Amino acid sequence: MFVPKAGLSGQALVLAGILTVSIPMAALAQSAPPSAYQLGRPLYIDIKGGAAFPTAQSSSGFRFAPDTGFNVGLAVGYRFSNNLRADLEFSYFNSNVPGTRGFVFGSLGFTSGPPVFAPLSPITTNSKAENFAGLVNLYYDFDTGSAIRPYLGVGIGYSSFNYTGSGSFSQGLFAYQARAGVNFGLSPELELLLGYRFFGTTSITFPAAATGFGTAIDVGGQAIHNVELGLRFNL
């Protein structure tokens, strides 16, 4: 008596289905590179730079409004796990402080005092605002199973604020920051970094020589928004 081999055909179909699903999944798993931590490279060095967008500050009719500038930085860090890392970072921020033109008393990037009714000539000076900052940062890297790993970070530290112009001065400030961005793994040794950085400080007090008011003025804390691009070297 002839018995059709339907059972064998069913098993073959099931096996074919398993292979159809498992082979692409295996290929996907192999395409996801291991992280630097998984490769035994916990140490790293970051080199970063980008555009800095300071927020204007004002108080008691006195205004401090730096132009768009730049930032550069170097960080040395250590990975505690596949997701958690920390680093020590040194950064430099630089923004020019433009001259003023308009219907108000103005000089060196500041506008203050009662209005006058004749436009002033633009004042061309080489005034600038700088921050030399050192911060300790903590980051969390999100494991996406691919070479692209988003991150979040926060940091605290110290910044030396330097103003060069009429009434030049320096002031030490508490500094803090927050970051968000993406790491792109190019190789086990190298990553490309792209992110946003907020950098802030405690209040700046401009001395009387810088305000032109005959008195010191506190303009509040700095708030600098940054877009950064960098490279990470995994050691």
C-alpha positions as CSV (number, residue, x, y, z in Angstrom):
1,M,0.0,0.0,0.0
2,F,1.4,3.4,-1.0
3,V,1.7,6.0,1.8
4,P,2.4,9.6,0.7
5,K,5.4,11.2,2.5
6,A,3.5,14.3,3.5
7,G,5.2,14.2,7.0
8,L,8.7,14.4,5.4
9,S,7.6,17.4,3.3
10,G,6.2,19.1,6.4
11,Q,9.5,18.6,8.2
12,A,11.4,19.9,5.3
13,L,9.3,23.0,5.2
14,V,9.8,23.6,8.9
15,L,13.5,23.2,8.5
16,A,13.6,25.5,5.6
17,G,11.7,28.1,7.6
18,I,14.1,27.9,10.5
19,L,17.0,28.3,8.2
20,T,15.4,31.2,6.4
21,V,15.0,33.1,9.8
22,S,18.1,32.0,11.5
23,I,20.7,32.7,8.8
24,P,19.8,36.4,8.4
25,M,19.7,36.8,12.3
26,A,23.1,35.2,12.6
27,A,24.4,37.5,9.9
28,L,22.9,40.5,11.7
29,A,24.5,39.4,15.0
30,Q,27.9,39.1,13.3
31,S,27.5,42.6,11.7
32,A,27.2,44.2,15.1
33,P,30.8,44.9,16.2
34,P,31.8,44.5,19.9
35,S,32.2,47.6,21.9
36,A,35.6,49.0,22.9
37,Y,35.0,47.7,26.5
38,Q,34.2,44.2,25.2
39,L,37.4,44.3,23.2
40,G,39.4,45.1,26.4
41,R,40.0,48.8,25.6
42,P,38.6,50.6,28.6
43,L,40.9,53.7,28.2
44,Y,40.2,56.4,25.6
45,I,41.2,59.9,24.5
46,D,38.8,62.3,23.0
47,I,39.7,65.3,20.8
48,K,36.7,67.6,20.1
49,G,35.9,71.0,18.7
50,G,33.0,72.9,17.3
51,A,30.8,76.1,17.2
52,A,29.9,77.9,20.4
53,F,26.7,80.0,20.7
54,P,26.8,82.2,23.8
55,T,23.6,83.5,25.2
56,A,23.5,87.3,25.8
57,Q,23.5,88.4,29.4
58,S,22.2,91.7,30.9
59,S,21.5,93.4,34.2
60,S,20.7,96.9,35.3
61,G,20.9,98.2,31.8
62,F,24.2,96.6,31.1
63,R,24.5,94.0,28.4
64,F,27.2,91.5,27.5
65,A,26.6,89.8,24.1
66,P,29.5,87.8,22.6
67,D,29.4,86.7,19.0
68,T,29.3,83.1,17.9
69,G,32.6,81.5,18.7
70,F,34.3,78.1,18.9
71,N,35.4,75.5,21.5
72,V,38.1,72.9,21.5
73,G,38.8,70.2,24.1
74,L,40.8,67.2,25.1
75,A,39.5,64.4,27.4
76,V,41.0,61.3,29.0
77,G,38.5,58.7,30.1
78,Y,37.9,55.2,31.4
79,R,35.0,52.7,30.8
80,F,33.6,51.0,33.9
81,S,31.2,48.8,31.9
82,N,29.8,48.5,28.4
83,N,27.5,51.5,29.1
84,L,29.1,53.6,31.9
85,R,32.3,55.7,31.5
86,A,33.9,58.8,32.9
87,D,36.5,61.3,31.8
88,L,38.6,64.3,32.8
89,E,38.2,67.1,30.2
90,F,40.0,70.3,29.5
91,S,38.2,72.8,27.2
92,Y,38.7,76.3,25.7
93,F,35.9,78.6,24.6
94,N,36.5,81.8,22.6
95,S,34.0,84.4,21.4
96,N,34.6,87.9,20.1
97,V,32.8,90.8,21.8
98,P,31.6,93.1,19.0
99,G,31.5,96.9,19.0
100,T,28.1,98.6,19.3
101,R,26.2,100.7,16.8
102,G,22.7,102.2,17.5
103,F,20.8,104.9,19.4
104,V,22.1,103.9,22.8
105,F,25.4,104.6,24.5
106,G,27.7,101.7,23.6
107,S,31.2,100.4,23.8
108,L,33.0,97.1,23.6
109,G,29.9,95.0,23.0
110,F,27.9,96.6,25.8
111,T,24.8,98.7,25.6
112,S,23.8,100.7,28.6
113,G,22.6,104.0,29.9
114,P,19.8,106.3,28.7
115,P,19.2,106.6,24.9
116,V,20.7,109.4,22.9
117,F,19.3,110.6,19.6
118,A,22.2,110.3,17.3
119,P,23.6,107.0,15.9
120,L,27.1,106.1,17.1
121,S,29.9,105.0,14.9
122,P,30.8,101.3,15.1
123,I,33.5,100.6,17.6
124,T,36.1,98.2,16.3
125,T,38.1,96.6,19.1
126,N,39.6,93.2,19.6
127,S,37.6,92.4,22.7
128,K,37.0,88.8,23.5
129,A,35.6,86.5,26.1
130,E,37.3,83.2,26.9
131,N,36.8,80.2,29.2
132,F,39.5,77.8,30.3
133,A,37.6,74.9,31.8
134,G,38.4,71.7,33.5
135,L,35.5,69.3,34.2
136,V,34.8,65.7,35.4
137,N,32.2,64.0,33.3
138,L,30.0,60.9,33.6
139,Y,28.4,59.3,30.5
140,Y,25.9,56.6,29.7
141,D,26.3,54.9,26.3
142,F,23.2,53.1,24.9
143,D,23.9,49.7,23.3
144,T,22.0,49.5,20.1
145,G,23.6,46.3,18.9
146,S,25.4,48.2,16.2
147,A,28.3,50.5,15.6
148,I,26.1,53.5,16.4
149,R,25.8,54.2,20.1
150,P,23.9,57.3,21.4
151,Y,25.1,58.8,24.7
152,L,24.0,61.2,27.5
153,G,26.5,62.9,29.8
154,V,26.8,65.4,32.6
155,G,29.8,67.2,34.2
156,I,31.0,69.6,36.8
157,G,34.2,71.5,37.3
158,Y,35.9,74.9,37.2
159,S,36.3,77.6,34.6
160,S,38.5,80.6,34.4
161,F,36.6,83.4,32.6
162,N,38.8,85.9,30.9
163,Y,37.6,89.2,29.3
164,T,40.1,91.1,27.2
165,G,39.2,94.6,26.3
166,S,38.5,97.9,28.2
167,G,38.7,96.9,31.8
168,S,40.2,93.5,31.2
169,F,39.7,91.0,34.0
170,S,39.6,87.3,35.0
171,Q,37.3,85.5,37.3
172,G,37.1,81.9,38.6
173,L,33.7,80.2,38.2
174,F,31.9,77.0,39.0
175,A,31.1,75.2,35.7
176,Y,28.7,72.5,34.7
177,Q,27.5,70.9,31.5
178,A,25.2,68.4,29.8
179,R,25.7,66.5,26.6
180,A,23.8,64.3,24.1
181,G,25.0,62.8,20.9
182,V,26.1,59.8,19.0
183,N,29.3,57.7,18.8
184,F,30.0,56.1,15.4
185,G,32.4,53.1,15.6
186,L,34.8,53.3,12.7
187,S,37.2,50.6,14.0
188,P,38.1,49.0,17.3
189,E,40.6,51.8,17.8
190,L,38.7,54.8,16.5
191,E,35.2,56.4,16.9
192,L,33.6,59.5,15.3
193,L,31.7,61.7,17.8
194,L,28.8,64.1,17.0
195,G,26.9,65.9,19.7
196,Y,25.3,68.8,21.4
197,R,26.8,70.4,24.5
198,F,25.4,72.9,27.0
199,F,28.0,74.7,29.1
200,G,27.1,76.9,32.0
201,T,28.8,78.8,34.8
202,T,27.9,80.7,38.0
203,S,27.5,84.5,37.8
204,I,30.1,86.8,36.3
205,T,30.7,90.1,38.0
206,F,32.1,92.8,35.6
207,P,34.2,95.3,37.5
208,A,33.5,99.1,37.3
209,A,36.4,99.6,34.9
210,A,34.6,97.2,32.4
211,T,31.1,98.5,32.8
212,G,31.7,102.2,32.5
213,F,29.1,102.8,35.2
214,G,31.5,103.4,38.0
215,T,30.2,100.3,39.7
216,A,30.5,96.5,39.4
217,I,27.6,94.7,37.8
218,D,26.6,91.0,38.1
219,V,25.2,89.8,34.7
220,G,24.4,86.3,35.8
221,G,25.8,83.0,34.7
222,Q,27.0,82.0,31.3
223,A,25.0,79.7,29.0
224,I,26.8,78.5,25.9
225,H,25.2,76.1,23.4
226,N,27.7,74.1,21.4
227,V,27.7,71.7,18.4
228,E,30.7,69.4,18.5
229,L,32.5,67.0,16.3
230,G,35.4,64.8,17.5
231,L,37.5,61.7,17.4
232,R,37.9,59.0,20.1
233,F,41.0,56.9,20.3
234,N,40.4,53.6,22.2
235,L,43.6,52.5,24.0
